[in-house]
Amino acid sequence: MPELRKPSGVTSTGAVVYDISAARRRVAARSAAASDRSGVSEAGRELSRALLAAEESPELRAEKIRALRAQIANGSYRPDPRDVARSMLERGF
């Protein structure tokens, strides 16, 4: 164990001292390395942008509109008022 050392000037009956400075440096290095990383990778951000673009494509949007119109026509459309209010606040209405 490289962290264990005998202090100089101590007799053979002297104590062994645990040098914690190396352990502290390792912990600090791990903390610094962990804080330098982001929670979302560039690949994750790219995937999110691609998903958003796909969801806004004209074909999917037209299908959503058809489904909503059918729900409204048969009386089963029940929007969540909280979602409506949240959306209005996000869009600045």
LOROLO-857751 format. One line per field, with one value per atom (N, C-alpha, C): residue number from 0; chain; atom name; x, y, z. Coordinates in steps of 0.05 Angstrom, whole numbers, plus 5000, padded with zeros to 4 digits. Example, Ala and Ser with C-alpha at 12.3 -4.5 7.8 and 13.67 -1.06 7.14 Angstrom:
<sites>
num <- (0, 0, 0, 1, 1, 1)
cadena <- (A, A, A, A, A, A)
atomo <- (N, CA, C, N, CA, C)
px <- (5264, 5246, 5264, 5257, 5273, 5258)
py <- (4886, 4910, 4934, 4955, 4979, 5001)
pz <- (5156, 5156, 5156, 5142, 5143, 5157)
</sites>
This chain:
<sites>
num <- (0, 0, 0, 1, 1, 1, 2, 2, 2, 3, 3, 3, 4, 4, 4, 5, 5, 5, 6, 6, 6, 7, 7, 7, 8, 8, 8, 9, 9, 9, 10, 10, 10, 11, 11, 11, 12, 12, 12, 13, 13, 13, 14, 14, 14, 15, 15, 15, 16, 16, 16, 17, 17, 17, 18, 18, 18, 19, 19, 19, 20, 20, 20, 21, 21, 21, 22, 22, 22, 23, 23, 23, 24, 24, 24, 25, 25, 25, 26, 26, 26, 27, 27, 27, 28, 28, 28, 29, 29, 29, 30, 30, 30, 31, 31, 31, 32, 32, 32, 33, 33, 33, 34, 34, 34, 35, 35, 35, 36, 36, 36, 37, 37, 37, 38, 38, 38, 39, 39, 39, 40, 40, 40, 41, 41, 41, 42, 42, 42, 43, 43, 43, 44, 44, 44, 45, 45, 45, 46, 46, 46, 47, 47, 47, 48, 48, 48, 49, 49, 49, 50, 50, 50, 51, 51, 51, 52, 52, 52, 53, 53, 53, 54, 54, 54, 55, 55, 55, 56, 56, 56, 57, 57, 57, 58, 58, 58, 59, 59, 59, 60, 60, 60, 61, 61, 61, 62, 62, 62, 63, 63, 63, 64, 64, 64, 65, 65, 65, 66, 66, 66, 67, 67, 67, 68, 68, 68, 69, 69, 69, 70, 70, 70, 71, 71, 71, 72, 72, 72, 73, 73, 73, 74, 74, 74, 75, 75, 75, 76, 76, 76, 77, 77, 77, 78, 78, 78, 79, 79, 79, 80, 80, 80, 81, 81, 81, 82, 82, 82, 83, 83, 83, 84, 84, 84, 85, 85, 85, 86, 86, 86, 87, 87, 87, 88, 88, 88, 89, 89, 89, 90, 90, 90, 91, 91, 91, 92, 92, 92)
cadena <- (A, A, A, A, A, A, A, A, A, A, A, A, A, A, A, A, A, A, A, A, A, A, A, A, A, A, A, A, A, A, A, A, A, A, A, A, A, A, A, A, A, A, A, A, A, A, A, A, A, A, A, A, A, A, A, A, A, A, A, A, A, A, A, A, A, A, A, A, A, A, A, A, A, A, A, A, A, A, A, A, A, A, A, A, A, A, A, A, A, A, A, A, A, A, A, A, A, A, A, A, A, A, A, A, A, A, A, A, A, A, A, A, A, A, A, A, A, A, A, A, A, A, A, A, A, A, A, A, A, A, A, A, A, A, A, A, A, A, A, A, A, A, A, A, A, A, A, A, A, A, A, A, A, A, A, A, A, A, A, A, A, A, A, A, A, A, A, A, A, A, A, A, A, A, A, A, A, A, A, A, A, A, A, A, A, A, A, A, A, A, A, A, A, A, A, A, A, A, A, A, A, A, A, A, A, A, A, A, A, A, A, A, A, A, A, A, A, A, A, A, A, A, A, A, A, A, A, A, A, A, A, A, A, A, A, A, A, A, A, A, A, A, A, A, A, A, A, A, A, A, A, A, A, A, A, A, A, A, A, A, A, A, A, A, A, A, A, A, A, A, A, A, A, A, A, A, A, A, A)
atomo <- (N, CA, C, N, CA, C, N, CA, C, N, CA, C, N, CA, C, N, CA, C, N, CA, C, N, CA, C, N, CA, C, N, CA, C, N, CA, C, N, CA, C, N, CA, C, N, CA, C, N, CA, C, N, CA, C, N, CA, C, N, CA, C, N, CA, C, N, CA, C, N, CA, C, N, CA, C, N, CA, C, N, CA, C, N, CA, C, N, CA, C, N, CA, C, N, CA, C, N, CA, C, N, CA, C, N, CA, C, N, CA, C, N, CA, C, N, CA, C, N, CA, C, N, CA, C, N, CA, C, N, CA, C, N, CA, C, N, CA, C, N, CA, C, N, CA, C, N, CA, C, N, CA, C, N, CA, C, N, CA, C, N, CA, C, N, CA, C, N, CA, C, N, CA, C, N, CA, C, N, CA, C, N, CA, C, N, CA, C, N, CA, C, N, CA, C, N, CA, C, N, CA, C, N, CA, C, N, CA, C, N, CA, C, N, CA, C, N, CA, C, N, CA, C, N, CA, C, N, CA, C, N, CA, C, N, CA, C, N, CA, C, N, CA, C, N, CA, C, N, CA, C, N, CA, C, N, CA, C, N, CA, C, N, CA, C, N, CA, C, N, CA, C, N, CA, C, N, CA, C, N, CA, C, N, CA, C, N, CA, C, N, CA, C, N, CA, C, N, CA, C, N, CA, C, N, CA, C, N, CA, C, N, CA, C, N, CA, C, N, CA, C, N, CA, C)
px <- (5017, 5000, 5018, 5019, 5037, 5029, 5004, 4996, 5006, 5015, 5026, 5056, 5064, 5093, 5100, 5126, 5136, 5148, 5140, 5152, 5182, 5197, 5226, 5231, 5253, 5261, 5246, 5230, 5215, 5229, 5231, 5244, 5227, 5238, 5225, 5199, 5195, 5170, 5150, 5158, 5141, 5117, 5099, 5074, 5077, 5059, 5057, 5035, 5041, 5023, 5010, 4984, 4969, 4969, 4981, 4983, 4957, 4939, 4914, 4914, 4937, 4938, 4934, 4945, 4941, 4912, 4899, 4870, 4854, 4860, 4846, 4849, 4874, 4878, 4862, 4860, 4844, 4814, 4804, 4776, 4771, 4789, 4786, 4787, 4805, 4807, 4782, 4770, 4745, 4722, 4721, 4700, 4702, 4727, 4731, 4724, 4731, 4724, 4694, 4681, 4652, 4637, 4647, 4634, 4638, 4658, 4664, 4645, 4631, 4613, 4585, 4571, 4543, 4526, 4501, 4483, 4472, 4473, 4462, 4484, 4488, 4509, 4500, 4520, 4513, 4495, 4500, 4483, 4454, 4451, 4424, 4410, 4425, 4413, 4405, 4422, 4416, 4391, 4389, 4366, 4340, 4342, 4319, 4311, 4330, 4324, 4311, 4321, 4310, 4281, 4276, 4249, 4230, 4238, 4222, 4215, 4235, 4230, 4211, 4214, 4196, 4167, 4164, 4137, 4123, 4139, 4127, 4124, 4130, 4128, 4099, 4094, 4066, 4049, 4061, 4045, 4035, 4053, 4045, 4026, 4030, 4012, 3984, 3983, 3957, 3942, 3957, 3945, 3935, 3950, 3940, 3915, 3914, 3891, 3866, 3870, 3848, 3838, 3856, 3848, 3833, 3843, 3829, 3801, 3800, 3773, 3753, 3763, 3745, 3736, 3754, 3747, 3727, 3731, 3712, 3685, 3685, 3659, 3643, 3657, 3642, 3639, 3649, 3645, 3665, 3686, 3704, 3729, 3731, 3754, 3751, 3769, 3769, 3798, 3804, 3831, 3834, 3859, 3865, 3868, 3852, 3853, 3881, 3894, 3921, 3941, 3939, 3956, 3950, 3925, 3917, 3929, 3925, 3935, 3966, 3980, 4009, 4018, 4005, 4012, 4007, 3986, 3980, 4002, 4010, 4031, 4058, 4064, 4089, 4090, 4068, 4067, 4062, 4058, 4054, 4026, 4006, 3978, 3968)
py <- (4977, 5000, 5025, 5039, 5062, 5085, 5086, 5107, 5104, 5080, 5075, 5080, 5095, 5101, 5105, 5100, 5105, 5133, 5149, 5176, 5174, 5192, 5192, 5200, 5190, 5197, 5182, 5162, 5147, 5120, 5111, 5085, 5062, 5038, 5015, 5009, 5020, 5016, 5038, 5056, 5079, 5070, 5088, 5083, 5085, 5072, 5075, 5096, 5115, 5137, 5132, 5137, 5134, 5161, 5163, 5187, 5189, 5207, 5209, 5229, 5242, 5262, 5250, 5226, 5212, 5205, 5195, 5188, 5213, 5235, 5260, 5270, 5267, 5275, 5258, 5231, 5214, 5222, 5227, 5235, 5262, 5281, 5306, 5303, 5286, 5281, 5269, 5250, 5237, 5257, 5274, 5294, 5314, 5323, 5342, 5329, 5304, 5291, 5287, 5281, 5277, 5304, 5326, 5351, 5363, 5353, 5363, 5351, 5330, 5317, 5327, 5327, 5336, 5311, 5316, 5294, 5283, 5299, 5291, 5292, 5270, 5269, 5284, 5289, 5302, 5284, 5258, 5239, 5240, 5243, 5246, 5271, 5293, 5318, 5316, 5303, 5300, 5283, 5262, 5244, 5259, 5277, 5293, 5312, 5324, 5342, 5327, 5303, 5286, 5278, 5271, 5263, 5286, 5310, 5333, 5339, 5337, 5342, 5321, 5296, 5275, 5279, 5288, 5292, 5316, 5334, 5358, 5354, 5330, 5326, 5328, 5336, 5340, 5314, 5291, 5266, 5260, 5261, 5256, 5276, 5301, 5323, 5319, 5312, 5307, 5283, 5263, 5240, 5248, 5264, 5273, 5290, 5307, 5324, 5306, 5286, 5268, 5254, 5245, 5231, 5250, 5274, 5294, 5301, 5305, 5311, 5288, 5264, 5241, 5240, 5246, 5247, 5269, 5292, 5314, 5307, 5295, 5287, 5267, 5248, 5227, 5234, 5258, 5267, 5255, 5242, 5230, 5247, 5271, 5288, 5302, 5295, 5306, 5316, 5341, 5351, 5356, 5352, 5358, 5388, 5400, 5430, 5439, 5423, 5431, 5432, 5412, 5412, 5435, 5442, 5465, 5490, 5494, 5518, 5520, 5497, 5497, 5504, 5493, 5499, 5529, 5540, 5568, 5586, 5579, 5594, 5592, 5568, 5564, 5580, 5582, 5596, 5626, 5635, 5664, 5674, 5658, 5667, 5678)
pz <- (5000, 5000, 5000, 4978, 4976, 4994, 5004, 5021, 5050, 5057, 5084, 5084, 5103, 5105, 5134, 5140, 5167, 5166, 5186, 5186, 5193, 5182, 5187, 5216, 5227, 5254, 5276, 5269, 5290, 5293, 5317, 5323, 5312, 5314, 5303, 5318, 5341, 5356, 5349, 5331, 5323, 5307, 5303, 5290, 5260, 5246, 5217, 5212, 5195, 5189, 5162, 5162, 5137, 5123, 5099, 5084, 5067, 5074, 5059, 5036, 5032, 5011, 4984, 4979, 4953, 4949, 4970, 4968, 4963, 4975, 4970, 4941, 4931, 4903, 4884, 4890, 4872, 4873, 4897, 4899, 4885, 4888, 4874, 4844, 4835, 4806, 4795, 4809, 4800, 4801, 4821, 4822, 4800, 4794, 4772, 4745, 4741, 4716, 4713, 4735, 4734, 4729, 4740, 4736, 4708, 4694, 4667, 4646, 4653, 4634, 4637, 4614, 4613, 4617, 4626, 4630, 4604, 4583, 4557, 4536, 4522, 4502, 4477, 4460, 4435, 4418, 4419, 4404, 4415, 4441, 4452, 4443, 4443, 4433, 4403, 4388, 4359, 4355, 4371, 4370, 4377, 4397, 4405, 4383, 4370, 4347, 4324, 4319, 4297, 4304, 4329, 4337, 4335, 4343, 4340, 4311, 4294, 4265, 4254, 4262, 4252, 4262, 4287, 4298, 4284, 4273, 4260, 4230, 4220, 4192, 4183, 4158, 4149, 4151, 4145, 4146, 4174, 4193, 4221, 4231, 4224, 4233, 4221, 4196, 4183, 4197, 4204, 4218, 4245, 4260, 4286, 4283, 4263, 4258, 4252, 4235, 4228, 4254, 4271, 4295, 4314, 4317, 4334, 4323, 4297, 4285, 4290, 4288, 4293, 4322, 4341, 4369, 4374, 4362, 4366, 4355, 4331, 4318, 4334, 4347, 4362, 4391, 4400, 4427, 4447, 4439, 4458, 4463, 4451, 4456, 4483, 4501, 4528, 4534, 4526, 4532, 4562, 4572, 4600, 4604, 4620, 4624, 4633, 4649, 4658, 4635, 4617, 4593, 4575, 4572, 4555, 4567, 4594, 4607, 4605, 4610, 4608, 4580, 4560, 4532, 4526, 4536, 4531, 4544, 4568, 4581, 4567, 4558, 4544, 4518, 4505, 4479, 4482, 4506, 4511, 4507, 4508, 4504, 4530)
</sites>
